[in-house]
């Protein structure tokens, strides 16, 4: 019996918007929805940007068929500069929201992730990081999510039209490699991070603030829609997906997120 058959696995999804927008001069500047579902994307990390979100899934991976709901919460803070140096994202994930619903006796259980990103230009981004660099209140039995996972990833934006508010105007391609939770089931074990395994996604902006996504997360196929529909609140939205499509038992996963930036006060703002 392999490790994934012995322990349940929680998908971590914290939704937050990417800071890009309509074309101004020679720069891509548009507010768009998420471009991945489960794999990391190399965006964000500017100082003072705080993001938070909640996720829900109809059942955890490798549980019995049917409705066995579970959820988690996440929050991240930006500590760098994506364009001038590197963006740095520190993210806290809390998996244990209840001792009665979902995984047993894991209230407060969580992990810490670190990721660094760099904008090569307005269309190309690269990043690397570690998921579950540390964890606390671990469950009584080992779980895959506490397995430390190293990754590197790149993302390219392909403009299809110059009016980025129109449907089918932007294509996003993300590709990278990771170990730990990104390994295929046959290569997985709970003792080591193991060898690197490829992952990737393709996202198409089907309407302003809405991306259709198809993703290979290293071990299964996911498909979904990320929607950030509010012009006045462009950083509020969610992602809705069907996961584990190649494993014969699809799961429904959804997440909602919001991000904002803390602005430093200048001398002109002082009384």
N, C-alpha and C positions, 0 to 999 in steps of 0.2 A: 504493500500500500504506500503510495507516494505522499509527500508532505502535504500537498494540496488536498488530498482526500482525507487527511487526518485532522486538519485545522481549517477553520473558516477564515476567509479573507475579506477585509473591508476595503472598498474602493474609496480613496480620498479625493474629493472634488471640492475645491473652493473656487467660486466663480468671481472673476474680477475683469474689468474692461481693459482693453489695450489703448494707450494714448496715441492714436493716429487719426488723421482727418482729411477733409476735402483738399484738393490741390490748390496750394497758394504759392505762386512763383515756381521755384524748382523743388519744392518740398511736399512730400506726402503728409497731409495733416488731416486725419479723419478719426472719428470715434466709431470703432467697430466692435463686434461681439467677439467672444472667445474663438480661438482657432484650433483648439484641441479639446478633448474630453477628459482623458485620464493621464496622458503623457505630459511632461513639462513643455512649456513654450518659453523661448528666451526673451521675454518682454518684461518690462517693469524693473523696479529696484531704485527708482529715484528717491532721494531723501525726502522724508516727510509724507510719503504716500502710504496710507493705511487701508487695508482691504480686509473684509470679513465675509463669511458665508456659511451656509448650512447645506448639508446634503442628506438626501433620503434615498434608500434603495428598497425594492420590493423583497429582496432576500440577499443574503451575502453569498459570495461565490462558494460553490460546492456544498450548499445546504440542500435539503430536500426540495423537490418541486412544490410550488405553492407560494402563498403569501406569508413570508416570515420577515417583517419589516425591521429595518435598522437605520441608524443615522449617525452623523458626526458633525462637528463644528470646527471651523478653522479661522485663523487670523494671521495676517502678515504685515510687515512693516518694511518700507524701503529705506536703505541706509547709504545709497551711493549716488552716482550720476551716470545714467545709461549712455549718454552721448559723449560726454567729455572724458570719462574714465571708465568705470564699470558700474552697472547697477547691482545692488546687493539686496536680496530678499531674504528675510528671516521669517519663517512661518511656523506657527504652533498649531498642531492638530489635536483635537480632543475627540476620541472615539467613544468614550464611555459617558453617554448622556443619561443612562438609567441602568440600574441593576436588575430591573424586571423585564424590560423590553430589549430585544436584540441579544447581544453577547452577554453571558451571565457574569455578574460580579466584576464589572470593569468600570464602575463610575469614576470619572476623572482620568482614566487611562489616556495617555497621549504620547506624541512624538514631536521632535523639532527638526525642521528642514532648513537647509541653507542653499541658496542658489546665487550665482553671479552671472550677469548678462552684459552684453556689449552690442551697441548699435554700430555696425560697420558703416552704414549709410541709412537713407530713409527706407530702403527696401530689403536689407539683409541684416539679420540679427543672429548672434551666437550666444551660447550659454553653457554652463556646467554647474553641477551641484551634487548634494548628498541628501537623500531622504532618510529619515529616521537616524540622524546623526547621534541622537540620544533618545531615550524613552523613559517614562515614569509610570508607576502603578501598573506594571505588566500583568496580564492575565495569568491565572494559575498554570495554564498550559501555554507553551510557545505558540506564537502566531506569526505568519509571514510578514505582516506589516512592520514588525519590529526588526526585521532583517535589514541591515544597513544597505542602501542602494546608491551606487555612484552612477552618474550619467553625464553625457554631453549631448548638445542638441543645437540645430540650426534651423532658421526659418527664413523663407523668402516670400516676398510679396510681389505678385505679378499683376499690374494694372491691366484690365481688359478694356476699359473705357476711361476717359479722363473726367467723367462726371461720377464721383464716387458715391453719390446719393442714389444713383440708379441701380436697379436690379442687375445682378451678374456683372458687376463692375470690377471686383477684386477676387483674385485667387491666392490662397495661402498654402504653401507647401512646407511641412515640418518634417524633419528627419533627424534621427540620432541613435545612440546606443546606450544601453544601461545594463546593470546587473541587478542582483537582489530581486525585487518584485517584478522586474521587467524580463526575467528569464522565462523560457517555456517550462511548462509543468514537468516535462521529463528531465530537465536539467536542474530542478529546484531542490534545495535542501535548506534547513533552518540553521545550519552551523556556520556557513560561509556566505559571502556575497557572490562568489562564483564568477563565471565568465560573462563577458559582455554579449548582449543580444540586440539586434536592430529593432527599432520601432519607428513609426511615422504616421502622418495624417495629411489629408487634403481637405481644405475648407473653401467653400465658395460663398461669397456674399450674395444671397438670393433676394434680399431687399435691404434697405437702409437699416442697419442695426441688427441684421439677422444672417447668421451663417449656417449652412448645411455642412456637416462634418462626417467624414468617414475615416476611421482610425484603426491602426494595428498597434496595440499597446505592448507588443512583445510576446504575447501568448494567446490573444483572442482578438476578434474583430468587434468594434463598437461603431454605432452610427447614431447621429443625433442632430439637434437644432439648438443653437445658442442665440438668444434673443435679448437685445438691449434696446427696447423700443422707444424710450422716452427722450425727446429732444431736450427737455429742461432738466432731466436727471439722467444724463447719458451713461453714468457709471453704475446704474442699477439695472440688473437683469438676471437671467438664469439660463441654464443649459438643461435640456431634456433629452435623454438618450436611452437606447436599448443596448445593453452590454452583453458580453459573452455569446455573441451570435454564432460563433463557430464551435461552441461547446454543447449545442443541442438543447440548452435550457436558458433562453434569454432572460435577462433581468432588466427591470425598469429602474433607471437611476435619474434623479433630478437634483439640481442644486440652484441656490439663489445667492447672489452676492452683491456687495456694494463697496465702492472704494472712494476715498477722498484724500485731498492733500492738505496738510497743515501748512499754512503760509506764515513765514516769519514776518514779524512787524518791522517796518523800516522806521527811520527817524522821522520821516514825514507823517507817519501814523500816530506818533506820540503826541499827547496833549501839550 
